[in-house]
Amino acid sequence: MAVNKKTATFEEALERLEEIVTQLESGDYPLEESMKLYEEGVALSGLCNKKLEKARQKIVTLQQAEEEADGQDE
């Protein structure tokens, strides 16, 4: 199952990445196909990392806003 890297959710990308890992670990694919799977996996890993970083940044921003609001209440 290919994943559209522009519209994929984190969960979809992670699910596909897990499929790729399973396929590569099986050793049932010829070298050329394995390389294609590996390349797709690297791209999906980067996508997942970007989405996690974006979520982390949002959490930090929300925490800072909450701290600022708490400081104004005092």
N, C-alpha and C positions, 0 to 999 in steps of 0.2 A: 504494500500500500504506500504509494508516494504521498508526500505531504507538501502542500503549498507553503513554502517558507515565508511568504508575505502575509498569509492570513492564518497560519496555524497557531493554535493555542499552545501554551506551554505543555499541557497534558498530551496533546496530539503529537507534538514533536518528541516528547519523552517516550511515548508509547512506540513510535516508529524507531527511535534510537534503540530501545530495548529489543525490538524485533531484529534490527540489524546486528546487534551484539550476539543474539542467539544464532542467527544465520552464520555469522563469521566463526563463532565457536564450534559450530557443527563440522566445519572443515569440508563440507560437501560441495563447495563452489570452486570453479576454476579460478586461477589467479586473476584474470582480467575482471571477472564478475566480483570477486572479493575486493579488488581495488576500487571498483565503482561503489560498492557498498560502504567501504571504509571512507571514501570521499564524502558520500552522503552523510555518514555518521559524524564526521568532523564538522560539516556544515550545520547539522542539527544540534550538535553539542554547543557550537558557537551561538546559535539561536537561543537555546535554553539558557545559556549564561547571560546573554543580553536581557532576556526577559526577567531572570532572577535579579540582575543588577538594577533594572528599572523598578522592580517591586521593592527592593531594598531601599533605594533612594526615596521612593514614595513613603515608606514607613518612617525613614529618618525625618523627612519633611513634616509628616503628621505628628511625630513625637515632638519635634521642635516647636511646632505651632501650639501643641498642647502645653508644653512647658512655658511658653510665652504667655498663654492665656492664664495659666495658673499663677504666674508671677504678677499679672495685672490685677488679679483678684485680691491680692494681699494688701 
